[in-house]
Amino acid sequence: MVDTLKADQVQSMATRLRDSVQRVIVGKDRAIDLAIIALLCRGHVLIEDVPGIGKTTMAKALAQSLGCTFKRIQFTPDLMPTDVLGVNFYNQKSGDFEYRPGPIFSQVLLADEINRATPRTQSALLEAMQERQATVDGETRLLPEPFLVMATQNPIEMEGTFPLPEAQLDRFMLRIDLGYPTPEEESDILLRFERDTMLPDLEPATTAEELGRFQEAVTRIRVDDTVRMYVVAIAQSSRENSGLVVGASPRAALALYKTSQAKAAIEGRDFVTPDDVKSMAPYVLPHRLVLTSNSRLRGRSADQIVREVLNTIPVPIER
């Protein structure tokens, strides 16, 4: 079990990160906290929202606040796997083949409009996201730590896109949206950036080494047996739901378990509550579920089915 001081330290780090990112992102506490949770769990984030909301800005601000390297890939239909992973080329001066690393070798990677690339290019990310390594011409290279992929896709415009396969969707620990700002927040945006639209330089709020220690601390957050079985019950219920072809995978259950630990940690607690699990399920589960054709015809959504599942599973009561 992690002592209270350690949990407090994770909470303090999360607060510093949030405050740093909010120097350029107005509001959006929930979205920023979810990105921090994914980071603490060594997971990745899929952001579905319309253009101009601040997805790229948030990724850049998070990278600067971590003191990490940042790369952005604009996914297009003609993007090749080598444009992501890198390529071996022949150096005429040295007379040898040399490896030129691709943008995947960065600590924070923004995969912009990921669903515009072909499945072949999309699959280039699979090994990197799960195994944290990249294989080019038979040679495997480890990726830097921390490694966070923040991918975006426009949920409205579908022309010229390639839907992400279930295997790749399952690699994203969380799916989030930023949403439009409130009138007060939008007014603050106009005032804050009326003279300068460039992202200001942000001082790192933590270091990669310190973050690694916090990631390890999160794995020791205590989860009672009843809460663990609550996670299992949610996953099992989704697999038995008549409105779904594919329910939550064991990887989804593990993601729900880990993100609940991280949520407890950033709130300064060394134990997970059922409310942590319930609050993380809408961001962990829906994008991994496959609806039946009947459900789609009736206008049901994966988010709606997750809410139904949560409402039918009895919540553990503290003993």
N, C-alpha and C positions, 0 to 999 in steps of 0.2 A: 504494500500500500504506500502511496506517495504521501509524504507528510504535508501538513497544511502550508508550510513555508514554500515548498516546491510548487504547489498549486497556485499560491499567491504570486510566485515568480512568473509562471506561465501567464496568469492574468495581467500582470504588469507589462510583460512583453507584448501581449495582444493589444493592450491599451495604447502603448507607444506606437505600434504599427498602425492601428486605426487612426490615431491622431495625425500621424505623418501623411497617410494616404488622403485624409480629409482636408489637407491643405490645398488639394487640387480637385478632389471629388466632393461636391457639396451633398451632405446627407448620406444616404445609402448605407447606413450602419449595418443593416442586415446582410447586404451583399458583400460588404467588406469583411464582416465576421465570418461569413461562409467561406470566403477565399482563404482567410487565415486558418480556419478549421481544416480545409483541404490540405493546406501547406503543412500543418502540424501532423496530419495523417499520412503524409507523403502521397497524396492523391492528386487528381487533376480535375479541372473545372470546365464544364460546357456552359457557355452563356448564350442563351437564345433571346434575342431582342432586336428591335429595329435599329437602323443606322443612326448615329449621332447622339446616342445615349451616354457614351463615355466608357465603352468597353476597353478600347485601346488605351485610353488615358489611365484607367484604373490599373491595367496590367503594368504599364510603365511606372506608375507611382509606386506600386507594390515592389517592383524590382529595385527601384532606387531606395526605398525604405529598408530593404533587406541588404543593400550594398551588393547586389547580385548582378551578373551579366544579363542583358536582355536582348532578344532577337525577335523579329516579327516576320512571318511568312504570309504573303498574300496568296491564298490558294486560288488557282485558276485551272480551267480544264487542260491547259497545256503544261502544267507543272509536272515535272518528273521526279521520281523517287530520289535521284541523285541531287536534285535541287534542295532536298530536305536533309539527306544524310551526308552528302559530300561525295567526292569523286577522287579516284586515283588518276593522276595525269603524268605524262612523260616529260621530265625536265631535261631539255636538250643541253643545258649547261652542265648539269651534274651527270647526265647519262643514266639516271635512275628514275623509277616511278616514285612519285611523292603523293601523299594524301592531303587533299585540301578539305578540311572539315566543313560540314554544312551547318546551317543555323540551328540544327537540333542540339549541337554542343554548346548550349547556353543554359543558364540556371533557371531563367524564366522565359518561356517560349510562348509567343502569341500566335496561334494558328487562326488567322483571320479568314472568315467565310470558308471553313473547312469543308463544307458540303459542296463546294464548287469544283473540287479536285476529283479526278477519276478514282475509282476504288483502288487501283494499283498504287496510287500515290498516298491515298488515305491509309492503306495497309502498312506503309513505311513507318507510320507512327506507332503501330501496335506493339512491336518489340520494345521500342524505346519507352513507351508509357508503362508497360508491365514489368519488363526486365531491367529497365534503366541501363540499356546498352544498345548499341547500333552495330549492325554487321554490314560491311561493304566489301564486296569481292572476297568473301569467305573469312575476312578478318574482323573480329569482334572488339569493339572499343567501349569502355565504360563511359557513361555520361557523368557530368559534374553533379555534385551535391550542394545545395538542394536542387531538385529538378521538378519544375512545375509547368505543366502545359495548360494554358488558358485558351480554349478554342471558342470561336464564335460562329453562329449561323443565324441568318435572317429567317424567322419563322413565317414571314409573309410571302416573300418572293421565291417561288420554287422553280421558275423557268431556268433551264441550264444548270440544274443542280443534280447531285448524286446523293440520295439519302444515305446516311451513315448506317452501316450494317450493325446488327445487334451485338456482334462481337466487339466492335469498336465503341459503341455506346456504353457497353458494360465496363469499359476501361475508365470511363469518367466517374469519379467518385460522387460528384455533385453536379446537378444542373440547376442553374439559377437564372434569374432575369433581373435587370436593373430597374426597369419601369421609368415612366416619365417623372420628372421632379414636381413637387408641389409648387403652387404659385410663389410662395415665400422662398423656396430653394432656387427656383428659376430666376427670381429677382436677384438673389445673392450671386448666382452665376454671372449674370450680366454685369453686375458691379465689380465682381472680382476680376473678370477678364476683359473689361472694356478697353484697356490699353494694351494688354499683352495676352496673346493666346498661347504662348509657349509654356510648356511645362516647367515650372521652376525647379531648380536643383534642390533635391531633398537630402537631408543628412540621414545616413543609415540609422534606423531605430534599434537594430540588432545586428549580429554577424552570423555568417553561415555556420561557424563553429558553435555559437551559442544556440542557434536554432536547432542544430542537431541534438543538443542535450535536451532541449524542450520536447523535441519529437520523441525521444526515448522516454522522457518523464510521462508523456501522455499515455503511453502504452501501459503504465503502471497504475493508472487511475482505477480505483476499485469498482467492480461491477458485481452486484449481488446476484446470487443464483436465480432469484425470481425475475430480475431485470433481464438477465441473459436469456432465460426461457421466454420472456416477453418478446424479445427480438426474434427468437426462433419461431414463436407462434405467428408473428406477423408474416414472416417469410413463408411459412407453411400454408397459411390461409390464402396468400396471394396465388400459390400454385394450385389451390383447389377452387379458386374463384371461376365460376362459369363464364364470366365475361372476358377471360384472358386465355390466350393460346399459350403464352409463356409467362410464368410468374417470376418472382424474385429468385435469382441464382444464389448459390452459397457465397459468391463474391459480393453480391448485393447485401446479404445478411452481415457479412464481415464489415462492409463499408458502413452499414448502419450502426454496428457495434462500435467501430473505431471513432466515427464522427460524434457519437454520443459521449465517448470519453473526452474528446477534444472540446466539445461544447461545455462539459462540466469544468474542464481545466481553465478555459478562458473566463469562466465565471467565478474562478477562485475556489472551486470545490474539488475534493479528492475522492468523490464518489459520484456515480451516475444515478439519476432518477428516471422513472418512467416518462416524465415530461420531457427529458432530454431526448429520449428515443422518439416520442411522438412528434416533437418539433423538427427533428432531422429527417424523418421518413418522407415528407413531401419533396425534399430535395435530393434524396438518395434513390428512391424507388421508381417514380413514374417513367423516367426515360429508359428504363431497362425492361419495361413490361410491353408485351405485344397483345393488342386487343383482338378479339374475334371479329369477324366481318359483321356479325349481328350487332355487336356493341357499337361498332363504328357507324352502322346505319341508324342506330337509335340516338346517335349524337353523344354517346358517353365518351369520357376521356380517361386517360390513365390516372390523372390527378384525382378525378372523382372516385375511381375505384379504390385508390389508396385511402381516401377519406372514409369510404365505406368499410374497408378492412379494419382501419383503426377504431372505428365506432363499434365493431362487432367483437373485438378482442378484449376480454376483461383486463383492466389495468391492475397490475400488482399493488397490493396495499402493504404499507410498511408494517413489519411484524414487531 
